[in-house]
Amino acid sequence: MDSKKVIAAANLTDDLVVEILSRVPFKSFCRFKCVCKAWLAFASDPHYHRKLPKIPTGLFHGGNDGSVAELASMSPNDEEINGALTFLPHHEHLEFVDCCNGLVLCKYKTSYASAEACRFIMCNPATREWRSLPVPDTQPDPTEFVGDTFLAFDPSWSAQFYVFNFREKFDGYWTLGINKLEVFSSDLSTWIVDAAWSPFIKICNPHHFIGGVLYVHTNGGDILGLEVIGSGIPPRHFIVKLPHGHSDLVSGCFGQSSGFLQCALPEESGHTIAVFSLDTCHSYKWSFKYRLSMGNAFGRDDFLHIDDEGWYCWLDYQIVALDSERKVLFLVDKVRMKLLSYNIITGKLSEIEDGCRTDYLYYVACYSKLPVLSSFEHTQETC
């Protein structure tokens, strides 16, 4: 393109750019979002959001039929995506671990992996790129228990991805808390180890990665934040309290809106869900956004069950994902054994599929070719 055309394109108004982008295929739009930060911002700007191509969504989970993974799709565009990940080498020996912003993390099953084998594989189901990760250099410790592993990838923040592998202290009977953190950085293609941990922090789902910070729920009812600082440097960790009046996120989930972390939490009666947004710029304080009526959504009011001793012990539903951009909440109805989507604007509840899993992970397809995957694709098929 000559200089005159470049200047002419730069002078286009935002309204005209959005009008043009709204007419391109969705896959093309996904690639065009990487052109500049202004075009990326259009995707989350409420003024332009309705005109732009809608993001196809689904939910990943471990396969029930022996396959590594399954994709509960909500869009015809997802039909091209290999949700079973059969394009991966030795896919029949893999287990689904995590997904984040279009990337999926798997690991070799214990019975298959050897000391020489690559333990983790990263892939993009939309482009079928994949990459094997090296085994951490740290030696197994008999006093440690292999804990949770989380994938961290935010293309609006960085083209790099990270894998957080937690190891917990084990006393022979119980896990006591985080003992060590191994972090894989795709830019260095190596693991770094952070051993400076209190043995009393224990983590669990849900989790979310946004703007270089991984947010993970802890068993103590708080949120553990891990901020990626730079290559070769262990992440900075800090604690964020849950919104006032809430002490647990077990039945809740994380989401994001316009770059801000949000959480959806069922309130005490189970009849309503409160959504909060976190101020990450200054005080790390939560602000209340809106409240949703689950009684209207499900058409019933008996959400809490009572155990034999008279205690209210669990809800009839589980919140598995919050898509604030599309104004959709994803829930599992434990009574009817179904995965559902709830439109926050219209209040409509729609069935996605039968089944009663609670480990669904929200998936948005990423059609962009990623150097951190493509440069390593098919280089380690023998792992």
Buried (B, 14 or more C-beta within 10 A) or exposed (E): EEEEEEEEEEEEEBEEBBEEBBEBEBBEBBBBBEEEEEBBBBBBEEEBBEEBBEBBBBBBBBBEEEBBBBBBBBBEBBEEBBBBBEEBBBBEBBBBBBBBBBBBBBBBEEEEBEEEBBBBBBBBBBBBBBBBBBBBEBEEEEEBBEBBBBBBBBBBBBBBBBBBBBBBBBEEEEBBBBBBBBBBBBBEEBBBBBEEBEEEBBBEBBBBBBBBBBBBBBBBEBBBBBEBEEEEEBBEBEEBEBBEEBEEBBBBBBBBBBEBBBBBBBBEEBBBBBBBBBEBEEEBBBEEBEEBEBBEBBEEEEBBBEEEEEEEEBBBBBBBBBBBBBBBBBBBBBBEEBBBBBBBEEEEBEEBBEBEBBEBBBBBBBBBEBEBBBEBBEEBEEB
